[in-house]
Amino acid sequence: MSLSLRTLPRLSHSLALRHRPLLPQQRPFPSRQSSTSTIPKATYYLQNFLNSPAEQYILLLPHVSVPVGRISLPAHRPTDQFSTEGPSVDFISSLSASEIAENQHTFVENPAFRGILQDVVRQNIALEEMVRNEAAGLQAGEGWIHFCDLRQLPAYVPLRLPCKLVQNSSRYWGILWGLVLTFFGRFGRIPEVEDIIGSVLVKDGKILPETYEGLSTYRLVTTAGPMKLSEFMLGKLREKLKLF
């Protein structure tokens, strides 16, 4: 579910969470020192607050940053697990993809994060390995290519006939395999629209980043789990988030 920045101001990168004023009852405890550097490396992190345990945000960085969105977990994390420096007492801990999937019905997307994601994809899609491989396989070197989330990418179907079929090759098997490729596509089936991040045009074998169009139907979190990008694109996204 996508909400406008006006109805969800806490999720806008222009209203950074680190600038929230410190309330009198939010004094950091001396024994709870910042331990952000000890947070284990993970893809996702959970941010919550000392006196607002119901406010939980999904981050891609192990510190206060533009959140992916808001989520509500049934059991709150210990408030002294990890803390961050700043005017408010924030706590950051690693968050598994399975925990996000189990509570996906409580997720509220941050529109600002979606905008950052699509900008990063547009700027780097020509260097994305999966897209480049698809572009190289296009007939006549022209057509539109989908850039898909990897959380449930369909199994890849090779263009060549499998070895066992080659050994027993016949016209029947050739026709059958051609129908399989035509009906299901190169990836076994067409991905769900909620898993297609965007599309880009390839012309004369060249990827044209300026033609990239993000899909509004893409969902950051589904029953299959949270967004899953390649290491390359995830790295580019994290670099961008560090600028805010």
C-alpha positions, 0 to 999 in steps of 0.5 A: 500500500502506497501512501503519500508523503503528506499522510506519512510524513515520518517516512520522508527523507526530508524529515530525517528521523535523527532530527526528532527532538529529544523528549525529557523522558528519552534520556539515554542511559549511560550504560547503553553506549552506541554500538552501531559498529558491532551490528552484524552485516545483514541486508535489512535492519530494524529501527525503533525508539525507546519510548515509541516501541510501536514505531518500527522502520525497515532500513538498508543501512545499519544506522539511521537512514531513509527507511524502506517503510514501516512495519509492525512486529508482534514481539518488540526487540530488547531496547538495549540491543543496539543504540545510535548516537543522536538527539533521540534514542534509536535502536538498530538491529538486524532483521531477517527477510523471513521476519519481514515476509511473516509480517508483510501485511503490516508493511507501509511503503515509504514513497520517498524510498521508492523514488530513490530506488527507481533513480538508482536503477535508471542510472545503473541498469545498463551495467546490471549483469542480468539485463545485459545478458538478456539484451545480448539474447534478444532477436535482432538486438531490439526489444523491451527487457524487464528488470525483475526482483530476485525474490522469486525469479522464475527458473531460467530455461536454457535456449538450447535443447537439454542434453537428454533430448539432444541424445534422443532428438527428433522433430517432435522434441524440437517442436515441443521445446519450441512451444515451451519457450514460446509459451513460458518464456526464457525464464519459465514464466512471466514474472508477477507484475508485483516483482517487475521493478521496471522495463528498459528498451534495447536497440541495436543491441544497446541498452538505452537507460533513458528509456527506463520506466519504473512500474507502479505495480512493483511492491517492495514487500510481498508474501514472498519477502522483501525486495531482493536485488543483485549485489551490484544494484543493492550496493549502488542503492546503499551508496545513494542512501548514504547521501541523505 
